[in-house]
Amino acid sequence: MRVWIDQDLCTGDGLCVDYVPDVFTLLEDGIAYVVDDGKVCNDPGGASQTAGVPSHLEKLVVDASSVCPGECIFVETTEKD
């Protein structure tokens, strides 16, 4: 599973960070970004900056996506080998 945030839609509520701080972060601009293996994906953001989601956090990421008031979290599923 991979996840990304459309920063143009983000309202900065930070619910995603409350749900999964290992995958989401808020930066100084007050907007949420995804974190991939400790690196913040914010250049340029959007679909080109996806983060891998550890399997044990997948349900929490889906839950965060469903409660996001900006509806800006996009989850992409990947096929398992």
N, C-alpha and C positions, 0 to 999 in steps of 0.2 A: 504494500500500500504506500502511496505517496500523497502528499498534501501540499496545497499552496493557498495563498491568500491574495485576493484582489484588493490591494490597498486603496483603490478608488472607492470601494464600497465599505471599507472598515470604518466603524463608528468609534473605535477606541475604547469600548467598554471593558475589555480585558477579561471577559468570561472565559475565552479560550485559554488564557494563561492560568486562570484559576483551575481549569479542568486538567490541563496537561502542560505544566511549565517546562518539561523536557523537550517539547515540540514547538511551543509558541512562546513569543516574547513581545513585550512592548518596548519600542525605542523612544528616544527623546522627542520624536515628532508626535507621540501619542497614538501611533498606529501599530497594529499587530503584524508580526512577521513570523515565518516559520524558521526553525532551527534544524539544520541537518548536520548531525555528528559534531555538534558544538559550534558550527559556523552559521551565523545569521544570514539568511538568504534575502538580501535587500538590494541587490544590484542586478537588474533594475526592478526586481519584484515581479509579481504576477506569475502567469503560467510557466514562464521560462525558468523560474526559481522554485522548483519543487523540493520537498524534503522527504526522505525515507522515514517511514514510521515503524519503529520496533513492534513486533507482533504483539507483545504484551500491552502495548498502548493503543492498539487499533480501535478497540471499542470506545475508549475515552475520546479519541480524536473524532470519531463519528458522532458521539454525544455532543462534543463541543461544537461541531458543525451544525448540529440540529438546533442548538439553543442560541446560536450567534444572531444578535439582533440586526446586523448588517448583511446577513446571508452572504458573507464574503469568503468563507472557507470552502475550498473545493477538494474533494477526496477522489483520488484515482486508485482503483484497485488494479493489482498486477496478478498475473497468473503465477501460481507456484510451480516450480519445476518438479 
